[in-house]
Amino acid sequence: MEIDNILEIGIDNVGRLYIKPEKEKFSMIYRLANEVHWDNNGSFLYSPKPREWSYFDWFKHMILVINIECGVTLNVKPDTIWTSIHEPLKTEILNFVR
């Protein structure tokens, strides 16, 4: 199992949650047909804008898909950057990854 650190977690200007890993690239993630996507230009995973699921649900889904399907554990570190993430969501994420 590979381990990679998360450089940044954020919500972009169109409302998608994104996770930017430090080293790993997941350019073929779309083949899994699980609504997790990879932005080649920004080097980050992203979800669709939430409809039925919350941002926290999408975060859990992305972390689990990468872990189970790709064999990579993504770790939140003390220096992970939080962009446009409100404190309640950040707390949920931190409690999930601990």
C-alpha positions in Angstrom: 0.0 0.0 0.0 1.4 3.4 -1.0 1.0 6.4 1.2 0.8 10.0 0.0 0.2 13.2 1.8 -2.6 15.6 0.9 -1.2 19.1 0.0 -4.5 20.8 -0.2 -8.3 20.2 0.3 -10.7 22.7 -1.0 -13.8 23.7 -2.7 -13.3 25.3 -6.1 -15.2 28.2 -7.7 -17.8 25.9 -9.3 -18.5 24.1 -6.0 -16.5 20.9 -6.5 -14.6 19.4 -3.6 -10.9 18.7 -4.5 -8.0 16.8 -3.0 -4.5 17.6 -4.2 -2.0 14.7 -3.4 1.7 15.4 -3.0 3.1 12.8 -5.4 0.5 10.5 -6.9 -1.3 11.1 -10.2 -4.7 9.5 -10.9 -5.2 10.4 -14.5 -7.1 7.1 -15.2 -9.5 7.3 -12.3 -12.4 8.1 -14.6 -12.3 4.5 -15.8 -13.7 3.3 -12.4 -17.0 5.2 -13.2 -17.4 6.3 -9.6 -17.8 10.1 -10.2 -14.2 10.8 -8.9 -12.3 12.7 -11.5 -8.7 13.9 -12.0 -7.7 17.4 -13.2 -4.4 17.0 -15.2 -3.7 20.7 -15.2 -4.1 21.2 -11.4 -3.0 17.7 -10.4 -6.0 17.1 -8.1 -8.9 14.7 -7.6 -12.4 16.3 -7.6 -16.0 15.4 -7.1 -19.1 16.7 -8.8 -20.8 19.5 -7.1 -22.9 17.9 -4.3 -26.4 17.0 -5.1 -27.6 14.3 -2.7 -24.3 13.8 -0.9 -22.6 16.4 1.3 -19.0 17.5 0.8 -18.1 15.2 3.7 -19.7 12.3 1.9 -17.7 13.1 -1.2 -14.5 13.4 0.8 -15.0 9.9 2.4 -15.9 8.5 -1.0 -12.8 9.9 -2.7 -10.5 8.7 0.1 -12.0 5.2 0.1 -12.0 4.9 -3.7 -8.3 5.8 -3.9 -7.5 3.5 -1.0 -9.5 0.4 -2.2 -9.2 0.8 -6.0 -5.8 2.3 -6.3 -4.0 1.0 -3.2 -3.0 4.5 -2.0 -3.7 6.0 1.4 -4.0 9.7 1.3 -3.0 11.4 4.6 -4.0 14.8 5.9 -1.0 16.4 7.5 -0.7 19.4 9.9 0.5 21.5 6.9 -2.3 20.5 4.6 -3.8 23.7 3.1 -7.6 24.2 3.6 -9.2 26.3 0.8 -12.8 27.5 1.2 -13.4 24.8 3.7 -15.6 25.9 6.6 -14.6 24.8 10.2 -17.5 22.3 10.7 -16.5 20.4 7.5 -12.8 20.6 8.4 -13.6 19.1 11.8 -15.6 16.2 10.2 -12.7 15.5 7.8 -10.1 15.5 10.6 -12.2 13.2 12.8 -12.7 10.8 9.9 -9.0 10.6 9.0 -7.8 10.1 12.6 
